[in-house]
């Protein structure tokens, strides 16, 4: 019997022999890999809040130290705007109690409220200008009409009460309930635009308590003023009817017309002026 021959295979050049069976060895890990790693996540989470608190505290302390140097007294008040009815001197006098404050402590809201209480000021804008100045920009009221006997109306239908009303007698006079200021102003603007091409202006527009409208035109190139009785509603349609009939029929007789009643559904009624009384003849002078 031919005995089995054992052959030992030689490892290929350049390759290490692979350990077999119990002779296999485990590679040793370095000590640093086997130790637990330190967790610094909580430190990162704590870093930003602490930094923000430190920055805030530093900013506050710096502001407190610099404030006495930055918060200067107000040395200049600049008044801007297209002013026709009020003077910058009157504005300076009105806000005098406020300007004794410093740059950061001046009460801008209170100053604005004080200025807008002046009758001729419609809107005031107040702001600081570094380092020691306050700029005031004013918008004046635009008087469009008189409201009753004691006030004026601006173009928004808002009433204001200046002292010198006698200087505005030339403005049209609007009347009505106190709650109807804007309504009367809107009707005045609409009707004025319709009458202007005819050469008429509105001297008086009244809304009475029961809702009826009465309009009086001003004397001008179209003749003496006439009264238009407009009724309660459909004012624009009634005015269009008047314009159409005026061009066809009434234009030549306008100097003899005192009033026109437009409260009818499909027409109008004309009230004529009283004829002027003839002047008395001069008495004859007897001759000797």
C-alpha positions in Angstrom: 0.0 0.0 0.0 1.4 3.2 -1.1 1.4 5.7 1.7 -0.2 9.1 1.3 2.3 11.8 0.8 1.8 15.1 2.4 2.6 18.2 0.5 3.1 21.6 2.1 2.0 24.4 -0.2 4.3 27.3 -0.2 2.6 30.7 0.1 2.6 32.8 -3.0 5.3 35.4 -3.0 4.2 38.7 -1.5 1.3 37.2 0.6 1.3 36.4 4.2 0.2 33.0 5.3 -3.3 32.9 6.8 -3.3 31.4 10.3 -5.5 28.4 10.6 -7.4 26.9 13.5 -6.4 27.7 17.0 -3.3 29.4 15.8 -5.3 32.4 14.4 -4.4 35.6 16.2 -6.5 38.7 16.7 -4.9 42.0 15.8 -4.6 44.3 18.8 -6.6 47.6 18.7 -4.8 50.7 20.0 -5.7 51.8 23.5 -7.3 55.2 22.3 -9.8 53.3 20.1 -10.9 51.1 23.0 -11.5 54.0 25.5 -14.9 55.8 25.4 -14.8 59.2 23.6 -15.6 62.4 25.5 -19.0 64.1 24.5 -18.6 67.9 24.1 -22.1 68.5 22.6 -23.5 70.0 25.8 -20.6 72.5 25.8 -21.5 73.6 22.3 -25.1 74.0 23.1 -24.2 76.1 26.1 -21.7 78.3 24.3 -24.1 80.4 22.2 -26.5 81.4 25.0 -23.6 82.4 27.2 -22.0 84.4 24.3 -25.3 86.2 23.6 -25.8 87.1 27.3 -22.2 88.4 27.5 -22.7 90.4 24.3 -26.0 91.9 25.6 -24.5 92.8 28.9 -21.4 94.3 27.3 -23.6 96.4 25.0 -25.8 97.6 27.8 -22.8 98.6 29.9 -21.2 100.4 26.9 -24.5 102.2 26.1 -24.8 103.3 29.8 -21.3 104.7 29.7 -21.6 106.4 26.3 -25.2 107.8 26.8 -24.1 110.9 28.7 -21.9 111.8 25.7 -24.4 110.9 23.0 -27.6 112.3 24.5 -27.2 115.9 23.8 -29.6 118.8 24.4 -31.8 119.8 21.4 -30.2 122.9 19.8 -32.1 123.2 16.6 -35.7 122.9 15.4 -36.3 122.8 11.7 -39.8 123.6 10.4 -40.5 122.5 6.9 -43.6 122.6 4.6 -45.4 125.0 2.3 -46.9 127.3 4.9 -49.4 130.0 4.0 -51.6 130.4 7.1 -49.2 129.7 10.0 -45.7 131.0 10.7 -42.6 129.0 11.9 -42.5 131.3 14.9 -46.0 130.2 16.0 -44.9 126.6 15.6 -41.7 127.2 17.7 -43.8 128.9 20.4 -46.3 126.0 20.5 -43.6 123.3 21.0 -41.4 125.4 23.4 -42.2 123.1 26.4 -40.8 120.1 24.6 -37.5 121.3 23.4 -35.9 121.5 26.8 -35.5 117.7 26.7 -32.4 115.9 25.3 -32.0 114.1 22.0 -33.2 110.6 23.3 -35.7 111.8 25.8 -37.7 114.3 23.8 -41.4 113.3 23.4 -41.9 113.2 19.7 -45.5 111.8 19.9 -46.5 114.5 22.4 -45.0 117.2 20.2 -46.9 115.9 17.1 -50.2 115.7 19.0 -49.6 119.3 20.2 -49.0 120.6 16.7 -52.0 118.9 15.2 -54.2 120.7 17.7 -53.4 123.9 16.0 -56.4 124.8 13.7 -54.4 125.2 10.5 -52.3 122.1 10.8 -53.8 119.0 9.1 -50.9 116.7 9.6 -47.5 116.9 11.4 -44.4 114.6 11.1 -41.7 114.9 13.7 -38.4 113.1 13.7 -34.9 113.2 15.3 -31.8 114.1 13.3 -28.5 113.2 14.8 -26.9 114.6 16.9 -29.1 117.5 18.3 -31.8 118.4 15.9 -35.5 117.8 15.5 -37.2 118.2 12.0 -40.9 119.0 11.8 -42.8 118.7 8.5 -46.2 120.3 8.4 -49.2 119.9 6.1 -51.7 122.8 6.3 -55.4 122.7 6.0 -56.8 123.5 2.6 -59.9 125.6 3.2 -62.6 124.9 0.5 -65.8 126.2 2.1 -67.3 127.8 5.2 -69.3 125.5 7.4 -72.1 127.4 9.0 -71.0 130.5 10.9 -68.1 129.3 12.9 -65.9 126.8 11.0 -64.3 126.0 7.7 -64.2 122.8 5.7 -61.1 121.3 4.1 -61.2 119.2 0.9 -61.9 116.1 2.9 -65.0 117.5 4.5 -63.4 117.9 7.9 -64.3 121.1 9.9 -61.7 123.2 11.7 -62.0 126.5 13.5 -59.5 129.2 12.8 -59.9 132.5 14.6 -60.0 134.9 11.6 -63.2 133.6 9.8 -63.9 137.1 8.5 -61.1 136.7 6.0 -63.0 133.8 4.3 -66.3 135.4 3.4 -65.5 134.8 -0.3 -65.7 131.0 0.2 -69.0 129.1 -0.6 -71.1 128.5 2.5 -72.2 124.9 3.2 -74.8 124.1 5.8 -76.2 120.9 7.2 -76.4 118.6 10.3 -73.1 118.2 12.1 -72.8 114.5 11.1 -73.2 115.3 7.4 -70.0 117.4 6.9 -68.4 115.0 4.5 -71.6 114.3 2.6 -72.3 118.0 2.0 -68.7 118.4 0.8 -68.9 115.5 -1.6 -72.2 116.9 -3.1 -70.6 120.3 -3.3 -67.6 119.0 -5.3 -69.8 116.9 -7.7 -72.3 119.7 -8.4 -69.6 122.4 -8.8 -68.0 120.3 -11.5 -71.3 120.0 -13.4 -72.1 123.7 -13.1 -68.7 125.1 -13.9 -68.9 124.7 -17.8 -72.1 126.8 -17.7 -70.2 129.6 -15.9 -72.0 129.0 -12.6 -70.3 128.7 -9.2 -72.0 127.6 -5.9 -72.4 130.3 -3.4 -74.5 128.3 -0.9 -75.4 124.6 -0.5 -77.7 123.4 2.3 -78.8 120.0 3.4 -81.8 120.4 5.7 -82.8 118.0 8.5 -85.5 116.3 6.4 -83.0 115.6 3.6 -83.8 118.3 1.1 -81.1 120.1 -0.8 -81.0 123.8 -1.7 -78.4 125.3 -3.9 -77.7 129.0 -4.7 -75.4 130.0 -7.5 -73.1 132.9 -7.3 -73.5 136.0 -9.3 -71.1 136.1 -12.3 -70.8 136.2 -16.0 -73.9 134.1 -16.4 -76.0 136.6 -14.5 -77.3 137.0 -11.0 -77.4 134.1 -8.6 -80.4 131.8 -8.8 -81.8 129.2 -6.3 -82.1 125.6 -7.3 -84.5 123.4 -5.3 -83.1 119.9 -5.7 -85.2 117.8 -3.3 -84.0 114.7 -1.5 -82.4 112.4 -4.0 -81.2 111.9 -7.6 -79.3 115.2 -7.5 -77.0 114.4 -10.4 -79.9 113.4 -12.7 -81.8 116.5 -11.8 -78.7 118.7 -12.4 -78.3 117.0 -15.8 -81.9 117.9 -16.6 -81.4 121.5 -15.6 -78.2 121.7 -17.8 -80.1 120.3 -20.9 -83.0 122.7 -20.5 -80.8 125.6 -19.7 -78.9 125.3 -23.0 -82.1 125.1 -25.0 -84.5 127.4 -23.3 -83.3 129.2 -20.1 -80.0 130.6 -21.1 -81.5 133.7 -22.8 -83.8 134.4 -19.9 -81.4 133.7 -17.0 -81.2 137.3 -15.8 -85.0 137.2 -15.2 -85.0 133.9 -13.3 -85.0 133.9 -9.5 -85.4 130.1 -8.8 -85.8 126.8 -10.5 -87.6 123.9 -8.8 -86.2 120.6 -9.9 -88.3 118.4 -7.6 -90.5 117.2 -10.4 -90.1 113.8 -12.0 -89.9 115.0 -15.7 -89.6 118.7 -15.7 -89.0 121.9 -13.7 -90.7 125.0 -12.6 -89.3 128.5 -13.1 -89.7 131.3 -10.6 -89.3 134.7 -12.3 -87.9 137.8 -10.7 -90.1 140.7 -9.9 -89.8 143.4 -12.5 -88.0 146.4 -11.3 -90.2 149.2 -10.3 -90.0 152.1 -12.6 -88.3 155.1 -11.2 -90.5 158.0 -10.3 -90.6 160.7 -12.9 -88.9 163.9 -12.0 -91.5 166.6 -11.0 -91.8 169.3 -13.5 -90.2 172.6 -12.6 -92.4 175.5 -13.0 -91.0 178.3 -15.0 -91.8 181.9 -14.2 
